[in-house]
């Protein structure tokens, strides 16, 4: 029994090392273009690393049992019943409970605090969603884009999105930001993001605004392009919009 436990443990350690090496080097995430995306990606990778030893523990036991205790020929008779070890049960419960509590605090509460730490916005963008289009407003500049096909933002400015809906529940989602918030009729929900990369939907499909809540027959086409500009270019663009230029 001790010999089996020893070799199964070695297999578990080997599988865990391989899994951690793969996850550490793999490109798991699509293009990111916001400070908040980095926080979310790091939390996701950390959770995967925590999950690898648990997954390989089960996998190692399964693989070792199949190889070590395989039977050929006639179907063997059932072995003697194995009684549960109370100490093993409480040890497993204690370890898994501790992991669950740890995850609640990190990356859970820690990540929420990082994402909501800065509530001083450099720019406010009001997003009004409806079946099946968008209205983007920049109240500081008096600019409103109705039935907009594109959302334009400046790079390196902390942006406050004020999101609402006029009919049903929608969801405001920018894949490259990893951020999403529901748009609820009669309610304004807030989302903060800081773009860090210049680009547009033509450069990467993750630079788009997408409705992520099934909202009716036109849900699949409820999206708009996203263009992130340098600050000077954004100021010039917003001046053109304020002047009424197409």
Residue, then its C-alpha position, 0 to 999 in steps of 0.5 A: x500500500x505504501x509503495x502504491x501511495x509513493x508511486x502515485x504521489x510521484x505521478x501526481x507531482x510530475x503531472x502537476x509540474x507539466x501542467x504548471x509549465x504548460x499553463x505558464x507558457x501558453x497564450x491563453x487570452x485574446x488581444x487586450x487593450x485596457x488596464x483592467x484586462x490585465x488584472x482579469x487575465x492575471x486572475x484567470x491564469x492564477x485560478x488555473x494554476x491553483x486548479x492544476x494540482x486538484x485536477x492532476x490529483x484525480x488524474x494521477x489516481x485514475x491513471x495509476x489505478x488503471x495501470x497498477x490494478x488492471x485485470x485481464x481474462x475473466x471478470x474479477x470478483x468484487x474486493x472487500x469493502x473499504x471503510x472511509x477514514x474519518x481523518x482523511x475526510x476531515x483533512x480533505x474538507x479542511x484543505x478544500x475549504x481553505x482553498x475556497x476561502x483563499x480564492x474568495x479573498x484572492x483574486x476575488x475581493x482583491x480583484x474587485x478592489x483593484x478594478x474599482x480603486x479609481x473612480x475619478x474619470x477623465x471622460x464620461x461616456x453614456x451608453x444607451x442600448x435598445x433593440x438593436x442599436x446603440x447611442x453613445x454620448x459624450x456629455x462633456x463635449x455635447x456630442x451624441x451619436x445615435x444609431x452609432x456604428x463605432x465607439x471612439x475612445x482616447x488612449x490612457x484616459x480613465x473612462x466611466x461608462x454610464x450604461x442603460x437601456x430603453x426597452x429590455x435587458x442588454x449587456x455592454x461588453x468590450x472583449x478587449x477590455x474583458x469588462x461587461x455590465x448589464x444595461x437595465x431599463x430605468x437603471x444606470x450601471x457603471x463600468x470603468x476602463x482605461x484603454x492602453x492600446x491604440x487600434x480599431x476593429x479593423x486591426x483586431x475583432x476584439x476591439x468591438x462593442x458587443x451586446x452579451x445578453x440575449x435580447x431578441x431576434x436582432x441580438x447577433x447583429x447588435x455590435x459596433x466597432x471600437x476605435x482607440x485614438x491618441x489623445x490629440x487625435x481624439x480631441x480633433x475627432x470630438x471637435x469635428x463631431x461637436x462642429x457637426x462634421x460627418 
